[in-house]
Amino acid sequence: MKTLAILILLCASSYGADIITTNTTADITTKISERRDKDGKPDLHVETVYRGKTKVLMIMSHRNKQGVMAVTRNYFVGGKSVLAESDDDGDGFFESVMVFDQVTDDFEMFIRQPDGSVKPISTQTLEATKKQKAVADESGRKLLQKPDMSDKEISDLLQETRQKMESLEKEKQADKK
């Protein structure tokens, strides 16, 4: 679930990454961004698919704290996110699902069971996730408002955001106990 909550933060952290564009058909374009860690291993990989100029799909892989590449798929209609699913542990099974209201930007979250069925997450976990999204959104706004930020300013912003996210993540973990 935390992968979905930090989706925007990770998109912002891809600032400065290498970008490769691949046309798959005349009207479908895929843009790939990748950032590597100090050892040269992929740390963040983002594939964004467009129909014409409208974003329809984003697949993001990032290294989690356990060193595993977690994956989030985000689906768009009219350029706005409507559904996202996340594989936080990198096992190939997408454990969580988020559905977004395009009008209000509100969302609901579900946990996918091993049999494929879904159940809503607890209210406490949902509220903590909404707070995380607000923190990530604010960080993204700050990055967009000041596109000429130095690497140090970006690093400081991302560190501050990570600390806030980790604090909120502890709230969610307390709910699971």
Salt bridges, closest charged atoms under 4 A:
GLU34 OE1 - ARG36 NH2 2.79
GLU34 OE2 - HIS45 ND1 2.78
GLU47 OE2 - HIS45 NE2 3.08
GLU85 OE2 - ARG73 NH2 2.72
GLU85 OE1 - ARG112 NH1 3.32
ASP105 OD1 - LYS80 NZ 3.36
ASP106 OD1 - LYS130 NZ 2.76
ASP137 OD2 - LYS133 NZ 2.82
GLU138 OE1 - ARG141 NH2 3.14
GLU153 OE2 - LYS146 NZ 2.82
ASP156 OD2 - LYS152 NZ 2.96
GLU160 OE2 - LYS164 NZ 3.15
GLU166 OE2 - LYS65 NZ 3.37
GLU169 OE1 - LYS172 NZ 3.33
GLU171 OE1 - LYS131 NZ 3.94
